[in-house]
Amino acid sequence: MYIKIASRARVYVTVEQVNFINKYSQRESFRNTDLEATEINTAKILADKSVLVRKKLDDGVQYALNRYIKFVDESKK
């Protein structure tokens, strides 16, 4: 599945990453201490793909979902 992050930029996300996005999409922000050990790596990957916004704090990292992302329907080609 693809996520559109800008007008001509889209990134591929796996099913595991989509499940992570759906799980934390209702929260305004969350910290890496709130995540399980397996979810921390997924959050880092999504932040590198600009799906999550990362803010480094003194005692950890705070993540928030990028407000401008949109899921792209792959069948419309």
PyMOL Python script that loads the backbone (N, CA, C, O; Angstrom):
from pymol import cmd

cmd.read_pdbstr("""\
ATOM      1  N   MET A   1       0.842  -1.160   0.000  1.00  0.00           N
ATOM      2  CA  MET A   1       0.000   0.000   0.000  1.00  0.00           C
ATOM      3  C   MET A   1       0.898   1.236   0.000  1.00  0.00           C
ATOM      4  O   MET A   1       1.993   1.224   0.562  1.00  0.00           O
ATOM      5  N   TYR A   2       0.424   2.282  -0.627  1.00  0.00           N
ATOM      6  CA  TYR A   2       1.187   3.517  -0.717  1.00  0.00           C
ATOM      7  C   TYR A   2       0.510   4.613   0.102  1.00  0.00           C
ATOM      8  O   TYR A   2      -0.711   4.635   0.260  1.00  0.00           O
ATOM      9  N   ILE A   3       1.339   5.518   0.618  1.00  0.00           N
ATOM     10  CA  ILE A   3       0.851   6.696   1.327  1.00  0.00           C
ATOM     11  C   ILE A   3       1.414   7.912   0.612  1.00  0.00           C
ATOM     12  O   ILE A   3       2.614   7.993   0.350  1.00  0.00           O
ATOM     13  N   LYS A   4       0.545   8.848   0.301  1.00  0.00           N
ATOM     14  CA  LYS A   4       0.949  10.081  -0.357  1.00  0.00           C
ATOM     15  C   LYS A   4       1.343  11.087   0.720  1.00  0.00           C
ATOM     16  O   LYS A   4       0.529  11.440   1.573  1.00  0.00           O
ATOM     17  N   ILE A   5       2.595  11.550   0.681  1.00  0.00           N
ATOM     18  CA  ILE A   5       3.058  12.501   1.684  1.00  0.00           C
ATOM     19  C   ILE A   5       3.204  13.912   1.123  1.00  0.00           C
ATOM     20  O   ILE A   5       3.298  14.870   1.889  1.00  0.00           O
ATOM     21  N   ALA A   6       3.224  14.053  -0.178  1.00  0.00           N
ATOM     22  CA  ALA A   6       3.279  15.354  -0.847  1.00  0.00           C
ATOM     23  C   ALA A   6       2.622  15.200  -2.213  1.00  0.00           C
ATOM     24  O   ALA A   6       2.145  14.119  -2.559  1.00  0.00           O
ATOM     25  N   SER A   7       2.597  16.266  -2.979  1.00  0.00           N
ATOM     26  CA  SER A   7       1.863  16.214  -4.245  1.00  0.00           C
ATOM     27  C   SER A   7       2.400  15.155  -5.202  1.00  0.00           C
ATOM     28  O   SER A   7       1.616  14.501  -5.889  1.00  0.00           O
ATOM     29  N   ARG A   8       3.722  14.971  -5.264  1.00  0.00           N
ATOM     30  CA  ARG A   8       4.286  13.955  -6.156  1.00  0.00           C
ATOM     31  C   ARG A   8       5.177  12.966  -5.426  1.00  0.00           C
ATOM     32  O   ARG A   8       6.029  12.320  -6.036  1.00  0.00           O
ATOM     33  N   ALA A   9       4.984  12.851  -4.141  1.00  0.00           N
ATOM     34  CA  ALA A   9       5.808  11.933  -3.348  1.00  0.00           C
ATOM     35  C   ALA A   9       4.906  10.943  -2.625  1.00  0.00           C
ATOM     36  O   ALA A   9       3.965  11.324  -1.929  1.00  0.00           O
ATOM     37  N   ARG A  10       5.213   9.682  -2.806  1.00  0.00           N
ATOM     38  CA  ARG A  10       4.488   8.641  -2.080  1.00  0.00           C
ATOM     39  C   ARG A  10       5.478   7.576  -1.650  1.00  0.00           C
ATOM     40  O   ARG A  10       6.511   7.369  -2.288  1.00  0.00           O
ATOM     41  N   VAL A  11       5.146   6.905  -0.557  1.00  0.00           N
ATOM     42  CA  VAL A  11       6.021   5.886   0.006  1.00  0.00           C
ATOM     43  C   VAL A  11       5.223   4.605   0.184  1.00  0.00           C
ATOM     44  O   VAL A  11       4.010   4.629   0.390  1.00  0.00           O
ATOM     45  N   TYR A  12       5.925   3.497   0.101  1.00  0.00           N
ATOM     46  CA  TYR A  12       5.313   2.191   0.288  1.00  0.00           C
ATOM     47  C   TYR A  12       5.347   1.827   1.767  1.00  0.00           C
ATOM     48  O   TYR A  12       6.370   2.000   2.429  1.00  0.00           O
ATOM     49  N   VAL A  13       4.224   1.319   2.286  1.00  0.00           N
ATOM     50  CA  VAL A  13       4.164   0.840   3.659  1.00  0.00           C
ATOM     51  C   VAL A  13       3.635  -0.590   3.659  1.00  0.00           C
ATOM     52  O   VAL A  13       2.783  -0.954   2.848  1.00  0.00           O
ATOM     53  N   THR A  14       4.155  -1.387   4.580  1.00  0.00           N
ATOM     54  CA  THR A  14       3.749  -2.782   4.693  1.00  0.00           C
ATOM     55  C   THR A  14       2.473  -2.888   5.511  1.00  0.00           C
ATOM     56  O   THR A  14       1.995  -1.898   6.065  1.00  0.00           O
ATOM     57  N   VAL A  15       1.933  -4.075   5.580  1.00  0.00           N
ATOM     58  CA  VAL A  15       0.720  -4.326   6.354  1.00  0.00           C
ATOM     59  C   VAL A  15       0.983  -4.081   7.841  1.00  0.00           C
ATOM     60  O   VAL A  15       0.132  -3.530   8.540  1.00  0.00           O
ATOM     61  N   GLU A  16       2.146  -4.484   8.318  1.00  0.00           N
ATOM     62  CA  GLU A  16       2.519  -4.257   9.712  1.00  0.00           C
ATOM     63  C   GLU A  16       2.564  -2.761  10.035  1.00  0.00           C
ATOM     64  O   GLU A  16       2.134  -2.340  11.109  1.00  0.00           O
ATOM     65  N   GLN A  17       3.083  -1.965   9.104  1.00  0.00           N
ATOM     66  CA  GLN A  17       3.160  -0.530   9.308  1.00  0.00           C
ATOM     67  C   GLN A  17       1.784   0.128   9.244  1.00  0.00           C
ATOM     68  O   GLN A  17       1.524   1.085   9.974  1.00  0.00           O
ATOM     69  N   VAL A  18       0.901  -0.373   8.381  1.00  0.00           N
ATOM     70  CA  VAL A  18      -0.466   0.145   8.310  1.00  0.00           C
ATOM     71  C   VAL A  18      -1.197  -0.155   9.614  1.00  0.00           C
ATOM     72  O   VAL A  18      -1.936   0.693  10.116  1.00  0.00           O
ATOM     73  N   ASN A  19      -1.004  -1.336  10.163  1.00  0.00           N
ATOM     74  CA  ASN A  19      -1.625  -1.676  11.439  1.00  0.00           C
ATOM     75  C   ASN A  19      -1.125  -0.767  12.552  1.00  0.00           C
ATOM     76  O   ASN A  19      -1.900  -0.367  13.421  1.00  0.00           O
ATOM     77  N   PHE A  20       0.153  -0.439  12.534  1.00  0.00           N
ATOM     78  CA  PHE A  20       0.727   0.486  13.509  1.00  0.00           C
ATOM     79  C   PHE A  20       0.100   1.866  13.369  1.00  0.00           C
ATOM     80  O   PHE A  20      -0.245   2.492  14.371  1.00  0.00           O
ATOM     81  N   ILE A  21      -0.052   2.346  12.142  1.00  0.00           N
ATOM     82  CA  ILE A  21      -0.661   3.657  11.902  1.00  0.00           C
ATOM     83  C   ILE A  21      -2.100   3.676  12.393  1.00  0.00           C
ATOM     84  O   ILE A  21      -2.525   4.636  13.036  1.00  0.00           O
ATOM     85  N   ASN A  22      -2.846   2.631  12.096  1.00  0.00           N
ATOM     86  CA  ASN A  22      -4.236   2.567  12.545  1.00  0.00           C
ATOM     87  C   ASN A  22      -4.339   2.518  14.067  1.00  0.00           C
ATOM     88  O   ASN A  22      -5.260   3.093  14.647  1.00  0.00           O
ATOM     89  N   LYS A  23      -3.413   1.845  14.701  1.00  0.00           N
ATOM     90  CA  LYS A  23      -3.433   1.718  16.163  1.00  0.00           C
ATOM     91  C   LYS A  23      -3.187   3.057  16.844  1.00  0.00           C
ATOM     92  O   LYS A  23      -3.834   3.360  17.847  1.00  0.00           O
ATOM     93  N   TYR A  24      -2.275   3.860  16.329  1.00  0.00           N
ATOM     94  CA  TYR A  24      -1.888   5.115  16.963  1.00  0.00           C
ATOM     95  C   TYR A  24      -2.437   6.357  16.259  1.00  0.00           C
ATOM     96  O   TYR A  24      -2.038   7.469  16.606  1.00  0.00           O
ATOM     97  N   SER A  25      -3.325   6.209  15.297  1.00  0.00           N
ATOM     98  CA  SER A  25      -3.837   7.370  14.567  1.00  0.00           C
ATOM     99  C   SER A  25      -4.785   8.224  15.408  1.00  0.00           C
ATOM    100  O   SER A  25      -4.932   9.417  15.139  1.00  0.00           O
ATOM    101  N   GLN A  26      -5.417   7.653  16.399  1.00  0.00           N
ATOM    102  CA  GLN A  26      -6.349   8.415  17.236  1.00  0.00           C
ATOM    103  C   GLN A  26      -5.642   9.272  18.277  1.00  0.00           C
ATOM    104  O   GLN A  26      -6.241  10.194  18.832  1.00  0.00           O
ATOM    105  N   ARG A  27      -4.384   8.981  18.545  1.00  0.00           N
ATOM    106  CA  ARG A  27      -3.622   9.760  19.520  1.00  0.00           C
ATOM    107  C   ARG A  27      -3.037  10.993  18.853  1.00  0.00           C
ATOM    108  O   ARG A  27      -2.656  10.959  17.683  1.00  0.00           O
ATOM    109  N   GLU A  28      -2.970  12.073  19.602  1.00  0.00           N
ATOM    110  CA  GLU A  28      -2.348  13.283  19.075  1.00  0.00           C
ATOM    111  C   GLU A  28      -0.839  13.103  18.980  1.00  0.00           C
ATOM    112  O   GLU A  28      -0.224  13.469  17.979  1.00  0.00           O
ATOM    113  N   SER A  29      -0.248  12.538  20.029  1.00  0.00           N
ATOM    114  CA  SER A  29       1.179  12.231  20.026  1.00  0.00           C
ATOM    115  C   SER A  29       1.431  11.114  21.024  1.00  0.00           C
ATOM    116  O   SER A  29       0.598  10.834  21.886  1.00  0.00           O
ATOM    117  N   PHE A  30       2.593  10.477  20.898  1.00  0.00           N
ATOM    118  CA  PHE A  30       2.968   9.397  21.799  1.00  0.00           C
ATOM    119  C   PHE A  30       4.480   9.339  21.884  1.00  0.00           C
ATOM    120  O   PHE A  30       5.179   9.791  20.977  1.00  0.00           O
ATOM    121  N   ARG A  31       4.980   8.786  22.969  1.00  0.00           N
ATOM    122  CA  ARG A  31       6.425   8.691  23.192  1.00  0.00           C
ATOM    123  C   ARG A  31       6.906   7.275  22.904  1.00  0.00           C
ATOM    124  O   ARG A  31       6.124   6.326  22.845  1.00  0.00           O
ATOM    125  N   ASN A  32       8.204   7.167  22.728  1.00  0.00           N
ATOM    126  CA  ASN A  32       8.759   5.837  22.477  1.00  0.00           C
ATOM    127  C   ASN A  32       8.684   4.964  23.720  1.00  0.00           C
ATOM    128  O   ASN A  32       8.752   3.741  23.605  1.00  0.00           O
ATOM    129  N   THR A  33       8.545   5.550  24.907  1.00  0.00           N
ATOM    130  CA  THR A  33       8.379   4.750  26.124  1.00  0.00           C
ATOM    131  C   THR A  33       6.993   4.127  26.196  1.00  0.00           C
ATOM    132  O   THR A  33       6.793   3.160  26.931  1.00  0.00           O
ATOM    133  N   ASP A  34       6.025   4.664  25.441  1.00  0.00           N
ATOM    134  CA  ASP A  34       4.677   4.096  25.388  1.00  0.00           C
ATOM    135  C   ASP A  34       4.595   2.885  24.467  1.00  0.00           C
ATOM    136  O   ASP A  34       3.627   2.127  24.521  1.00  0.00           O
ATOM    137  N   LEU A  35       5.602   2.701  23.625  1.00  0.00           N
ATOM    138  CA  LEU A  35       5.583   1.642  22.621  1.00  0.00           C
ATOM    139  C   LEU A  35       6.196   0.360  23.156  1.00  0.00           C
ATOM    140  O   LEU A  35       6.995   0.371  24.092  1.00  0.00           O
ATOM    141  N   GLU A  36       5.801  -0.747  22.538  1.00  0.00           N
ATOM    142  CA  GLU A  36       6.428  -2.031  22.831  1.00  0.00           C
ATOM    143  C   GLU A  36       7.776  -2.088  22.119  1.00  0.00           C
ATOM    144  O   GLU A  36       8.068  -1.260  21.255  1.00  0.00           O
ATOM    145  N   ALA A  37       8.578  -3.056  22.483  1.00  0.00           N
ATOM    146  CA  ALA A  37       9.927  -3.163  21.911  1.00  0.00           C
ATOM    147  C   ALA A  37       9.887  -3.371  20.395  1.00  0.00           C
ATOM    148  O   ALA A  37      10.733  -2.832  19.681  1.00  0.00           O
ATOM    149  N   THR A  38       8.938  -4.129  19.904  1.00  0.00           N
ATOM    150  CA  THR A  38       8.856  -4.376  18.465  1.00  0.00           C
ATOM    151  C   THR A  38       8.316  -3.171  17.709  1.00  0.00           C
ATOM    152  O   THR A  38       8.599  -3.014  16.521  1.00  0.00           O
ATOM    153  N   GLU A  39       7.543  -2.316  18.374  1.00  0.00           N
ATOM    154  CA  GLU A  39       6.948  -1.165  17.713  1.00  0.00           C
ATOM    155  C   GLU A  39       7.913   0.001  17.584  1.00  0.00           C
ATOM    156  O   GLU A  39       7.701   0.881  16.749  1.00  0.00           O
ATOM    157  N   ILE A  40       8.964   0.030  18.385  1.00  0.00           N
ATOM    158  CA  ILE A  40       9.923   1.135  18.333  1.00  0.00           C
ATOM    159  C   ILE A  40      10.618   1.176  16.973  1.00  0.00           C
ATOM    160  O   ILE A  40      10.803   2.250  16.401  1.00  0.00           O
ATOM    161  N   ASN A  41      10.996   0.027  16.465  1.00  0.00           N
ATOM    162  CA  ASN A  41      11.650  -0.040  15.150  1.00  0.00           C
ATOM    163  C   ASN A  41      10.688   0.392  14.046  1.00  0.00           C
ATOM    164  O   ASN A  41      11.095   1.084  13.113  1.00  0.00           O
ATOM    165  N   THR A  42       9.435   0.000  14.137  1.00  0.00           N
ATOM    166  CA  THR A  42       8.437   0.403  13.144  1.00  0.00           C
ATOM    167  C   THR A  42       8.242   1.912  13.165  1.00  0.00           C
ATOM    168  O   THR A  42       8.105   2.532  12.111  1.00  0.00           O
ATOM    169  N   ALA A  43       8.228   2.505  14.344  1.00  0.00           N
ATOM    170  CA  ALA A  43       8.073   3.959  14.458  1.00  0.00           C
ATOM    171  C   ALA A  43       9.267   4.688  13.850  1.00  0.00           C
ATOM    172  O   ALA A  43       9.098   5.730  13.217  1.00  0.00           O
ATOM    173  N   LYS A  44      10.463   4.153  14.033  1.00  0.00           N
ATOM    174  CA  LYS A  44      11.650   4.773  13.446  1.00  0.00           C
ATOM    175  C   LYS A  44      11.592   4.729  11.918  1.00  0.00           C
ATOM    176  O   LYS A  44      11.930   5.705  11.248  1.00  0.00           O
ATOM    177  N   ILE A  45      11.165   3.599  11.379  1.00  0.00           N
ATOM    178  CA  ILE A  45      11.072   3.454   9.921  1.00  0.00           C
ATOM    179  C   ILE A  45      10.020   4.409   9.355  1.00  0.00           C
ATOM    180  O   ILE A  45      10.256   5.045   8.328  1.00  0.00           O
ATOM    181  N   LEU A  46       8.864   4.517  10.013  1.00  0.00           N
ATOM    182  CA  LEU A  46       7.819   5.414   9.535  1.00  0.00           C
ATOM    183  C   LEU A  46       8.234   6.881   9.666  1.00  0.00           C
ATOM    184  O   LEU A  46       7.827   7.711   8.853  1.00  0.00           O
ATOM    185  N   ALA A  47       9.026   7.202  10.663  1.00  0.00           N
ATOM    186  CA  ALA A  47       9.534   8.573  10.792  1.00  0.00           C
ATOM    187  C   ALA A  47      10.534   8.873   9.673  1.00  0.00           C
ATOM    188  O   ALA A  47      10.568   9.990   9.158  1.00  0.00           O
ATOM    189  N   ASP A  48      11.338   7.893   9.301  1.00  0.00           N
ATOM    190  CA  ASP A  48      12.264   8.073   8.186  1.00  0.00           C
ATOM    191  C   ASP A  48      11.520   8.254   6.863  1.00  0.00           C
ATOM    192  O   ASP A  48      12.011   8.937   5.964  1.00  0.00           O
ATOM    193  N   LYS A  49      10.349   7.652   6.743  1.00  0.00           N
ATOM    194  CA  LYS A  49       9.538   7.780   5.538  1.00  0.00           C
ATOM    195  C   LYS A  49       8.635   9.017   5.570  1.00  0.00           C
ATOM    196  O   LYS A  49       7.869   9.236   4.632  1.00  0.00           O
ATOM    197  N   SER A  50       8.708   9.823   6.623  1.00  0.00           N
ATOM    198  CA  SER A  50       7.919  11.049   6.824  1.00  0.00           C
ATOM    199  C   SER A  50       6.441  10.783   7.062  1.00  0.00           C
ATOM    200  O   SER A  50       5.620  11.684   6.888  1.00  0.00           O
ATOM    201  N   VAL A  51       6.089   9.583   7.451  1.00  0.00           N
ATOM    202  CA  VAL A  51       4.714   9.287   7.821  1.00  0.00           C
ATOM    203  C   VAL A  51       4.475   9.748   9.252  1.00  0.00           C
ATOM    204  O   VAL A  51       3.390  10.230   9.580  1.00  0.00           O
ATOM    205  N   LEU A  52       5.478   9.603  10.098  1.00  0.00           N
ATOM    206  CA  LEU A  52       5.428  10.114  11.459  1.00  0.00           C
ATOM    207  C   LEU A  52       6.377  11.293  11.581  1.00  0.00           C
ATOM    208  O   LEU A  52       7.398  11.365  10.897  1.00  0.00           O
ATOM    209  N   VAL A  53       6.021  12.215  12.465  1.00  0.00           N
ATOM    210  CA  VAL A  53       6.876  13.352  12.775  1.00  0.00           C
ATOM    211  C   VAL A  53       7.574  13.033  14.089  1.00  0.00           C
ATOM    212  O   VAL A  53       6.934  12.620  15.055  1.00  0.00           O
ATOM    213  N   ARG A  54       8.891  13.228  14.121  1.00  0.00           N
ATOM    214  CA  ARG A  54       9.678  12.854  15.291  1.00  0.00           C
ATOM    215  C   ARG A  54      10.207  14.121  15.967  1.00  0.00           C
ATOM    216  O   ARG A  54      10.716  15.030  15.312  1.00  0.00           O
ATOM    217  N   LYS A  55      10.073  14.153  17.302  1.00  0.00           N
ATOM    218  CA  LYS A  55      10.631  15.252  18.086  1.00  0.00           C
ATOM    219  C   LYS A  55      11.504  14.652  19.170  1.00  0.00           C
ATOM    220  O   LYS A  55      11.025  13.889  20.009  1.00  0.00           O
ATOM    221  N   LYS A  56      12.778  14.991  19.157  1.00  0.00           N
ATOM    222  CA  LYS A  56      13.706  14.444  20.137  1.00  0.00           C
ATOM    223  C   LYS A  56      13.612  15.233  21.433  1.00  0.00           C
ATOM    224  O   LYS A  56      13.700  16.461  21.433  1.00  0.00           O
ATOM    225  N   LEU A  57      13.435  14.523  22.527  1.00  0.00           N
ATOM    226  CA  LEU A  57      13.355  15.110  23.855  1.00  0.00           C
ATOM    227  C   LEU A  57      14.582  14.720  24.656  1.00  0.00           C
ATOM    228  O   LEU A  57      15.386  13.901  24.211  1.00  0.00           O
ATOM    229  N   ASP A  58      14.727  15.303  25.833  1.00  0.00           N
ATOM    230  CA  ASP A  58      15.867  14.962  26.685  1.00  0.00           C
ATOM    231  C   ASP A  58      15.827  13.508  27.127  1.00  0.00           C
ATOM    232  O   ASP A  58      16.869  12.857  27.211  1.00  0.00           O
ATOM    233  N   ASP A  59      14.644  12.995  27.408  1.00  0.00           N
ATOM    234  CA  ASP A  59      14.521  11.634  27.939  1.00  0.00           C
ATOM    235  C   ASP A  59      13.909  10.647  26.959  1.00  0.00           C
ATOM    236  O   ASP A  59      13.474   9.575  27.378  1.00  0.00           O
ATOM    237  N   GLY A  60      13.859  10.963  25.686  1.00  0.00           N
ATOM    238  CA  GLY A  60      13.314  10.028  24.709  1.00  0.00           C
ATOM    239  C   GLY A  60      12.926  10.729  23.423  1.00  0.00           C
ATOM    240  O   GLY A  60      13.468  11.776  23.070  1.00  0.00           O
ATOM    241  N   VAL A  61      11.973  10.122  22.732  1.00  0.00           N
ATOM    242  CA  VAL A  61      11.518  10.638  21.444  1.00  0.00           C
ATOM    243  C   VAL A  61       9.997  10.682  21.460  1.00  0.00           C
ATOM    244  O   VAL A  61       9.343   9.750  21.926  1.00  0.00           O
ATOM    245  N   GLN A  62       9.449  11.766  20.949  1.00  0.00           N
ATOM    246  CA  GLN A  62       8.004  11.904  20.833  1.00  0.00           C
ATOM    247  C   GLN A  62       7.632  11.811  19.359  1.00  0.00           C
ATOM    248  O   GLN A  62       8.275  12.433  18.514  1.00  0.00           O
ATOM    249  N   TYR A  63       6.596  11.036  19.048  1.00  0.00           N
ATOM    250  CA  TYR A  63       6.124  10.856  17.681  1.00  0.00           C
ATOM    251  C   TYR A  63       4.703  11.391  17.550  1.00  0.00           C
ATOM    252  O   TYR A  63       3.934  11.384  18.511  1.00  0.00           O
ATOM    253  N   ALA A  64       4.370  11.847  16.366  1.00  0.00           N
ATOM    254  CA  ALA A  64       3.013  12.252  16.016  1.00  0.00           C
ATOM    255  C   ALA A  64       2.781  11.884  14.560  1.00  0.00           C
ATOM    256  O   ALA A  64       3.720  11.851  13.764  1.00  0.00           O
ATOM    257  N   LEU A  65       1.550  11.614  14.220  1.00  0.00           N
ATOM    258  CA  LEU A  65       1.209  11.258  12.846  1.00  0.00           C
ATOM    259  C   LEU A  65       1.210  12.519  11.981  1.00  0.00           C
ATOM    260  O   LEU A  65       0.654  13.547  12.369  1.00  0.00           O
ATOM    261  N   ASN A  66       1.829  12.433  10.825  1.00  0.00           N
ATOM    262  CA  ASN A  66       1.846  13.538   9.883  1.00  0.00           C
ATOM    263  C   ASN A  66       0.411  13.824   9.445  1.00  0.00           C
ATOM    264  O   ASN A  66      -0.283  12.927   8.968  1.00  0.00           O
ATOM    265  N   ARG A  67      -0.031  15.061   9.604  1.00  0.00           N
ATOM    266  CA  ARG A  67      -1.422  15.412   9.319  1.00  0.00           C
ATOM    267  C   ARG A  67      -1.737  15.460   7.834  1.00  0.00           C
ATOM    268  O   ARG A  67      -2.909  15.453   7.457  1.00  0.00           O
ATOM    269  N   TYR A  68      -0.725  15.508   6.984  1.00  0.00           N
ATOM    270  CA  TYR A  68      -0.938  15.709   5.557  1.00  0.00           C
ATOM    271  C   TYR A  68      -0.882  14.426   4.728  1.00  0.00           C
ATOM    272  O   TYR A  68      -0.955  14.485   3.500  1.00  0.00           O
ATOM    273  N   ILE A  69      -0.754  13.283   5.372  1.00  0.00           N
ATOM    274  CA  ILE A  69      -0.665  12.035   4.610  1.00  0.00           C
ATOM    275  C   ILE A  69      -2.045  11.589   4.151  1.00  0.00           C
ATOM    276  O   ILE A  69      -3.055  11.892   4.786  1.00  0.00           O
ATOM    277  N   LYS A  70      -2.071  10.862   3.035  1.00  0.00           N
ATOM    278  CA  LYS A  70      -3.304  10.291   2.506  1.00  0.00           C
ATOM    279  C   LYS A  70      -2.987   8.911   1.963  1.00  0.00           C
ATOM    280  O   LYS A  70      -1.935   8.705   1.357  1.00  0.00           O
ATOM    281  N   PHE A  71      -3.888   7.970   2.175  1.00  0.00           N
ATOM    282  CA  PHE A  71      -3.707   6.630   1.632  1.00  0.00           C
ATOM    283  C   PHE A  71      -4.094   6.657   0.154  1.00  0.00           C
ATOM    284  O   PHE A  71      -5.117   7.233  -0.217  1.00  0.00           O
ATOM    285  N   VAL A  72      -3.266   6.029  -0.685  1.00  0.00           N
ATOM    286  CA  VAL A  72      -3.468   6.032  -2.134  1.00  0.00           C
ATOM    287  C   VAL A  72      -4.099   4.723  -2.546  1.00  0.00           C
ATOM    288  O   VAL A  72      -3.665   3.648  -2.131  1.00  0.00           O
ATOM    289  N   ASP A  73      -5.137   4.825  -3.375  1.00  0.00           N
ATOM    290  CA  ASP A  73      -5.804   3.641  -3.915  1.00  0.00           C
ATOM    291  C   ASP A  73      -5.002   3.151  -5.112  1.00  0.00           C
ATOM    292  O   ASP A  73      -4.915   3.841  -6.127  1.00  0.00           O
ATOM    293  N   GLU A  74      -4.420   1.967  -5.000  1.00  0.00           N
ATOM    294  CA  GLU A  74      -3.564   1.428  -6.063  1.00  0.00           C
ATOM    295  C   GLU A  74      -4.328   0.952  -7.280  1.00  0.00           C
ATOM    296  O   GLU A  74      -3.731   0.780  -8.343  1.00  0.00           O
ATOM    297  N   SER A  75      -5.619   0.736  -7.164  1.00  0.00           N
ATOM    298  CA  SER A  75      -6.398   0.185  -8.282  1.00  0.00           C
ATOM    299  C   SER A  75      -6.734   1.234  -9.336  1.00  0.00           C
ATOM    300  O   SER A  75      -7.225   0.880 -10.408  1.00  0.00           O
ATOM    301  N   LYS A  76      -6.486   2.509  -9.067  1.00  0.00           N
ATOM    302  CA  LYS A  76      -6.828   3.584 -10.017  1.00  0.00           C
ATOM    303  C   LYS A  76      -5.666   3.902 -10.945  1.00  0.00           C
ATOM    304  O   LYS A  76      -5.254   5.060 -11.011  1.00  0.00           O
ATOM    305  N   LYS A  77      -5.134   2.957 -11.644  1.00  0.00           N
ATOM    306  CA  LYS A  77      -4.036   3.210 -12.581  1.00  0.00           C
ATOM    307  C   LYS A  77      -4.446   2.985 -13.985  1.00  0.00           C
ATOM    308  O   LYS A  77      -3.638   3.154 -14.898  1.00  0.00           O
TER     309      LYS A  77
END
""", "prot")
cmd.dss("prot")
cmd.show_as("cartoon", "prot")
cmd.util.cbc("prot")
cmd.orient("prot")
